[in-house]
């Protein structure tokens, strides 16, 4: 939980409570009614581990400027985030794989998808003695996880890496054991580049893996790969960077090997043309020489009509800040910002959030 503390916190809090209390008395309102954010509002969210580093940072920075709002986010996987928002046990869920139509229909009320940032999923590996960055293709990655390619020096891998002396060791694959948006992104990509994958495991937050072992969360997969030589896994870029694990370039839709970066993820996002009204969109295997092929948006899930006006207002104010001021904080964590042309579409979604039918976002 992000509880910002500093020398002025107690004074600010006391002043805020006094002013807010006088205002409630003067208006004849009890705390928590209306659309005024009350002191010490705690917003609880859960879901994807993919965006957890940026959500952690946003929570700390936002609470520093707004000490009356505390943001508590737990990275439990996208599947868990979807389950909890449907069950209304959190204020917001988070996912890297959009909810399915069936999941949306099972919710007790309308849930909105609010895109926040973009990131990359990278194939990460542990190969003792091998230097330099490996190159993978989607077909090779699919065949490895299908069990068709079993050794590191398979001709399909060596053909992509002619200058690298690859070991003859078996490939030990690692995948997510929990319902995962990172898995959704990875398998969505594999389904676009491999007919065998599309007609087999397919794509979802959870799939039936033909081979390999499971680990929980992006951090769990990263730790597993790091601890076990000759392993291959997939994680969000920051988890590879921060754990000093090697990760490969991937051949994109234009046949170019591309390294995951803010620039190459932004290039993939630049392929967005016709965006659906619900903002559920995939950018894996995007066209363009510079586009990284395993890129994706990530979403926060909120109910369009909020049960509590004060908490709902705190939520939309935070999300408005996140898609504007918060975007610049993602670069140090390797997240790409929302495309400028995309931001007005997200603003429109936030403007549609209500409590008891009344809009919560003040006119900007």
C-alpha positions, 0 to 999 in steps of 0.5 A, spaced: 500 500 500 502 506 498 502 511 504 506 517 503 509 520 509 512 526 510 513 532 515 507 536 513 502 530 512 499 530 519 498 538 518 495 537 511 491 531 514 488 535 520 487 541 516 483 537 510 479 534 515 477 540 519 475 544 512 471 538 509 468 537 516 465 544 516 463 544 509 459 538 510 456 541 516 455 547 512 451 543 506 448 539 511 451 533 508 454 527 511 461 525 510 462 520 503 455 523 500 455 527 494 461 527 489 466 530 494 473 526 495 473 525 503 479 525 507 483 518 507 480 515 501 483 508 499 482 505 492 483 498 492 485 495 486 488 488 483 490 484 477 495 484 472 503 484 474 505 487 467 503 494 469 504 493 477 511 497 477 508 503 473 501 503 478 506 502 484 510 509 482 503 512 480 500 511 487 506 513 490 507 520 486 499 521 486 498 520 494 504 525 495 500 530 491 494 528 494 495 525 501 487 524 502 488 519 497 491 512 498 492 507 492 493 500 494 494 495 488 496 488 488 499 484 482 495 477 482 494 476 475 489 479 470 485 473 471 484 475 478 483 482 477 477 480 472 474 476 477 475 481 483 472 486 479 466 482 477 465 480 484 465 487 486 471 486 491 475 491 489 475 498 486 478 497 480 481 491 476 487 491 471 488 486 465 493 486 459 488 481 456 481 485 455 475 481 458 471 476 453 464 478 451 462 472 456 466 475 462 463 482 460 456 479 460 457 476 467 458 482 470 452 485 474 453 492 471 457 495 465 465 495 466 469 500 462 476 498 459 481 504 461 487 504 457 493 506 461 500 505 458 503 500 453 509 495 454 512 489 451 513 482 452 519 479 451 522 472 450 527 471 456 532 466 457 538 463 461 544 460 456 551 460 460 556 462 456 552 465 450 553 472 449 550 477 445 542 478 444 539 472 440 533 473 435 527 469 435 521 468 430 514 467 432 514 460 429 520 458 433 517 461 439 510 457 438 514 451 436 518 451 442 512 451 446 508 446 442 514 441 444 516 441 436 523 444 437 526 441 443 534 443 443 537 450 443 541 448 437 535 446 433 537 448 426 531 453 426 534 457 432 541 457 429 538 459 422 536 466 426 543 466 430 548 464 425 554 467 429 552 464 436 555 458 438 548 455 441 549 449 446 545 442 445 542 442 451 534 441 452 530 447 452 526 448 459 520 452 458 517 456 463 510 459 463 505 463 467 501 458 472 496 464 474 491 467 469 495 472 466 494 478 461 502 477 459 500 470 457 494 473 453 499 478 450 504 472 448 499 467 446 495 472 442 501 473 438 503 466 437 496 465 434 497 470 429 503 467 427 502 460 428 496 456 425 498 450 429 498 454 435 491 458 433 488 451 432 491 448 439 492 452 445 489 458 442 490 465 446 487 467 453 489 469 460 490 461 461 491 456 456 493 448 456 500 448 455 503 442 452 510 442 455 513 446 461 513 448 468 509 454 471 511 460 475 506 465 478 507 472 476 512 476 471 516 476 477 515 468 478 517 467 471 523 472 471 526 468 477 525 461 475 528 463 468 534 466 472 535 460 477 535 455 471 540 454 466 537 453 459 530 456 460 526 460 456 520 464 458 516 470 457 515 476 461 514 484 461 520 488 459 521 491 466 522 484 469 527 482 464 531 489 465 531 489 472 533 482 474 538 482 469 536 476 464 537 476 457 532 477 452 531 476 445 529 480 439 523 478 435 522 478 427 516 482 426 511 482 421 515 486 416 521 480 417 525 485 421 528 483 428 526 488 433 529 489 440 523 491 445 523 498 447 519 504 448 520 506 441 519 500 438 512 499 442 510 506 440 511 504 433 507 498 434 501 502 437 502 507 431 499 501 427 492 503 430 487 505 425 480 503 427 479 503 434 473 500 437 468 504 441 470 499 447 477 500 447 479 493 447 484 492 441 490 488 440 497 491 437 501 484 437 504 483 430 503 490 428 506 492 421 512 497 420 519 496 420 520 498 427 514 495 430 516 490 436 511 484 435 509 482 442 506 489 444 500 491 448 496 496 451 494 494 458 487 496 462 484 498 468 477 496 469 472 500 472 464 500 473 461 505 469 456 507 474 460 508 481 456 505 488 460 511 492 460 518 489 466 520 493 470 514 492 468 514 484 470 521 484 477 520 487 478 514 482 476 518 476 481 524 478 486 519 479 485 516 472 485 522 469 491 524 472 494 518 470 493 518 462 496 525 462 501 527 467 502 520 469 504 518 462 511 521 463 513 517 469 513 510 465 519 511 461 524 510 466 520 503 467 520 502 460 513 503 459 511 507 452 505 512 453 499 512 450 499 515 443 496 522 443 491 520 438 488 515 443 488 520 449 481 523 447 478 516 446 480 515 454 478 521 456 471 520 453 470 514 457 472 517 464 467 523 462 462 517 462 463 515 469 457 516 474 455 515 481 447 515 481 447 517 474 451 524 475 458 525 472 463 525 476 469 528 472 469 536 473 469 539 466 476 540 464 
